[in-house]
Amino acid sequence: MIEVLLTDPEIVALVRRIHLGDEVGESIARAAWTVIAEPGDAVAGTLIEALGAVDALRIAVGDETSLVSVGGGAVSSRVLDDGRARWRPRAEPRAVSAALRGAASVGAQLVIPGDAAWPDSLDDLGVHAPSALWVRGRADLLRDAPRVAIVGARASSGYGEHVATELAGDLAATGAVIVSGGAYGIDGAAHRAALGAQGATIAFLAGGVDRAYPAGHQTLLRQIAEEGALVSEPPCGTAPTKWRFLARNRLIAALGHATVVVEAGRRSGSLNTAGHAAALGRPLGAVPGAVTSASSAGCHRLLREYDAQCVTSASEVRELFGSIDGSVEVSSAAMDPHHTRVLDAMSTRSRLSIDEVARRSGLSPDRVRSVLGLLHLEGDVARDDGGWRRAPARRKG
């Protein structure tokens, strides 16, 4: 496949049109990876990290059946076969060409690691980092600092939208880039406030940047593309799905120097973003609400169980990211989704049994026991007579 792509004059011309770098082969291969692999595919990430995007693509759609060496380890033939079963049905040069044409038609840009616009903070995701990003608008905003992720419930209250507007507007007016997911409710309020303050905002989409989703935000997303940036991991033409919404949350959390949850129900998807932020060692804030409000139950849970900081003003958000020096040590949770799920289920305050961690994380007790053992060795969790708890986030020196 890669040889076909590299020798196709149309594909080469399209890549030169939408990517400013000189590495045409690497650009084509990374664009192809966004087509054939779902966001956050750890096997794809391992191959790309070890072999480079071009050789990884050769392995992915080739006939190699032995162990593939990746630094000090290897990807077994079984794992590789499982990956190929996912990738090969999509491994069509026509699909890559369609993605590139779609990007060119809407003026989107391909951004890959090593580019001036590539945000190094996404590399903290390890093998779950994106192979490339598709960007409509100002790709330079991905590197501007500070960046604050403001997220919350789609079914937001007037209170939640008011607070999101106040926070985002104040922060954007004083130079912060507001990062969110383009959804109804809190996301939309944050984006609008940033634009209203003539500030900068980035919206991460679960589908291609050529698709306005949700449809009711068509005008807003168009304005963000013109004045800020629309960003997606899947290529143009890709429809948003529940899984892709969850996968894009890790990018929102990783890009932000801090994450603030304004309003969230107890099972809100915003808690997924908060979990990623905590696992990455990013400062996490939550806005309190009325104790009788179901719309704030998730924020109260973050304050009680996940050591989020109470946030009531833009100045308190600035305190969250004001101490960031770029030296945050990344937890092993960023490398393994099971680690993330176990840590998401724990807090530094409450001590839990293995069965309770299993219930909260949705993993089996045996799996939780093995993950806790690894996390304990790495200093991410602690154990005493009362049970297991999460260790405070560590920072380098």
Secondary structure, 3 states (H helix, E strand, C coil): CHHHHHCCHHHHHHHHHHCCCCCHHHHHHHHHHHHHCCCCCHHHHHHHHHHCHHHHHHHHHCCCCCCEEECCEEECHHHHHHHHHHHHHHCCHHHHHHHHHHHHHCCCEEECCCCCCCCHHHHHHHHHCCCCEEEEECHHHHCCCCEEEEECCCCCCHHHHHHHHHHHHHHHHCCCEEEECCCCCHHHHHHHHHHHCCCEEEEEECCCCCCCCCHHHHHHHHHHHHHCEEEECCCCCCCCCHHHHHHHHHHHHHHCCEEEECCCCCCCCHHHHHHHHHHCCCCEEECCCCCCCHHHHHHHHHHHHCCCEECCCHHHHHHHHHCCCCCECCCHHHCCHHHHHHHHCCCCCCCECHHHHHHHHCCCHHHHHHHHHHHHHCCCEEEECCEEEECCCCECC
